[in-house]
């Protein structure tokens, strides 16, 4: 069993702006509002999950956050305007923007996430990244590359 997993989260320019505003106003590193809970049958509850933030308007990776597969339930969060998107809230303490990530990794993720028949542009909420694409980065697994990006930070 991996101690980490990978999901994608899709934004457009408007929903990304709402997310950034919420993060800034509430001093949160990363927060994700989802209409669906991450399935505990596919990702074990409580494990760390890398969230690949996608902007479907620009077809670019925005950044990567780390959350636990455990929704926050201490209060109602209004991250997005549409209430149905605020049903399950996941918060994390670790985040790196596109500019803080290794450029070859960003380029590879842009290609995997936005082009070809296996793109990840469709879907709602936090969607598990396909296992079939996790080992396409020149012989190194995507989880290994993401861990390398974050582990020097002490995570």
QUIHUCOR-V494802 format. One record per helix or strand. SS is the DSSP state (A for helix, B for strand). FROM is the first residue (numbers start at 1). LEN is the number of residues. Records with the same first field share a line. If there is no record, write none. Layout:
SS=FROM-LEN + FROM-LEN
This chain:
B=4-8 + 30-5 + 48-8 + 60-9 + 72-1 + 88-5 + 94-4 + 126-3 + 137-1 + 140-1
A=13-14 + 83-4 + 98-3 + 103-12 + 131-3 + 142-10
